[in-house]
Amino acid sequence: MQIYLDYSATTPPRSKVVSYVNQILREEWGNPSSLHQWGQRAAMTMEIARTQVASLINANDPESVIFTSGGTEADNLAILGVARQYDTPQHLIISRVEHPAISEPVRYLEGLGWEVTRLPVNRQGIINPLDLKPAIQSNTVLISIIHGQSEVGTVQPIEELGNIAHAHGILFHTDAVQSAGRVTIDVQRLPIDLLSLSAHKIYGIQGAGALYVRNGLKIEPLLLGGGQEGKTRSGTQAVGMIAGFGLAAELAATEMIAESSRLIGLRDRLFDLMANCPYLVPTGDRLYRLPHHVSFVINYPFETDKTEKVTGKMIVRQMNLAGIAISAGSACHSGKLSPSPILLAMGYSEKEALRGIRLTLGIETTLEDIDWTAMVLKQVLNRLMPKLAIVN
């Protein structure tokens, strides 16, 4: 039995998306900047996709969507695109649970003399909005807070945080790569100036993403060249992948309410099935949580020489041998045996921060998959900790 439960790392492209992308690659392969009919057909394909992606977040102007190579580039464009407007270093605010696509460009700016405040989170990974206001300085120019945390599933109080930013005249960005297409995001209602998206998190194809830029806001480009994407992101656009992104966004928007409800049921069932396991402690907030996301820290009442060696990566390998794909914390850190900075920020010890696991669900996940996974995970844990073999 093969079960894929790593949808936060990437999603399998929908068959409709693959078919459509293949069609575009065969028929609309022109350069969208060209004036002849081949180029203009490609340009029209892109504008259809732009409208579809804009509709996913209820952006009223499709031109506010800037296509990128993925979520990482969108995050970098947001952070550095704002920063490059200033001749001297300023101050910006992020959280302690940001994705590396945010924390690393911020660290780069720090090396150039920028001041950075990293807001703390509680044990569930949530930022207290009361911590934001006193962190604001006279030279604060940007606040960037992740929407849905990829490692522990917590959804932040974005509206409250964004309102505080706007009350002080500060730009607000959110990385919504994990949230878009899974929870409703309305940029006309929410106080969001910049928002990052990724195709392959919503059953599109890897290599396409987007940055929403509120109307009237200008940011500096990272790439200089032909001035594509409204002179914000130069380079000939990947028309096929962008077209697939558009279709994936349209399908996600159409199915989101029903699919999110289904996933919440499966998510909560998995949490409930593992509730009697003495080795697992749920991480993240159970209420303010991504609908598809389950995560734990492996915990023991006491340690032995054998259990000392158990890590989240070890559990991932054992589950893989059983035909089940899960993740050890953030997918971007899964190749390194180092404590999760997200779990450390939430107050877990270094040992506990090596023992995080994540199971994320998607459109192909069934009730039978959840029940089988729970049984196998308990067996794996019992095998690794035989002295505590009391899981039913």
Protein Blocks (a to p, Z undefined) as FASTA:
>chain_A
ZZddbfkmpccddfklmmmmmmmmmmmmccfkbmbfklmmmmmmmmmmmmmmmmmnopab
lklpccdfbjklmmmmmmmmmmmmpfbdcdddddfkbcfklmmmmmmmmmnopacddddd
dfkopacfklmmmmpcfklcbdcddfbdfklopacdfklmmmmmmmnopacdddfklmgo
paccdfklpccfbdcddfklnopaehiacddddehiacddfbdcehpghhlagcjddfkl
mmmmmmmmmmmmmmmmmmmmmmmmmmmmmmmmmmmpckbccedjfklccfkbccdddddf
bdcfklmmpcfklmmmmmmmnopacdehjfklmmpccddfklmmnopafklmmmcccddd
dfklcfklmmmmmmmmmmmmmmmmmmlmcbZZ
